[in-house]
Amino acid sequence: MSNIFESTHPLVKHKLTRMRDKATKPKKFRELVRELGALLTYEATADLATRPVRIQTPMAETSGEDLKEKIGLVPILRAGLGMVEGVWELMPSAEVWHIGLYRDERTLKPVAYYNRLPVAPTVAVCLILDPMLATGGSAVATVDILKKWGVAKVKFVGLIAAPEGIERLHSAHPDVPIHIAAIDDRLNEDGFILPGLGDAGDRQFGT
Ligand code: PRP
């Protein structure tokens, strides 16, 4: 499968291992989600377009590059919220558009409960932020929403994925690059990623 990018960075591996550990408490867990969000986004944004600009340094005039396209960060509530801060620090001019989806525990299907996107798109590139790609239902639904909104380029930035979720998102939206810290073994019968890290929402928010 093309367009799937599993990080090979040692810092990512180290921090993900700390996240998986069940002894890691919510405060540390949140810190790791924030840091990993930034590290993964650094990898996911390597192909963003730039435009030439002229600037004046304290010594001389020179040319440089600015980001060309308006970026939107789209955290999927709740768990994606923890990734926003780290990513936003890298791109302070990005807009943040929240999408509220929860996964029905019985059907495992995503249920939409929050979407305040304006009629016309205000950004050219969207980075969907969600630590978990399990069945892939929530990610597919979010890409559907963003494409319908009219966004030209969408990328998914996550922390862990099940092969089932990768397959589903990739088949539904092969044009959407998937940037992930690790692809795990499988889903269990309750739709949880194995070995995974438990429920990223509950572990961040202490619920
Ligand atoms: C989790 C996770 C993803 C979704 C992944 O959210 O944060 O959004 O499940 O599952 P899927 O790939 O099978 O759709 P959850 O529904 O637990 O909501 P929460 O973030 O509010 O805890």
Residues whose N, C-alpha, C, O or C-beta is under 5 A from the ligand:
A	BS01	PRP	I76 L77 R78 A79 L101 Y102 R103 L108 D130 M132 L133 A134 T135 G136 G137 S138 A139 G165 G201 D202
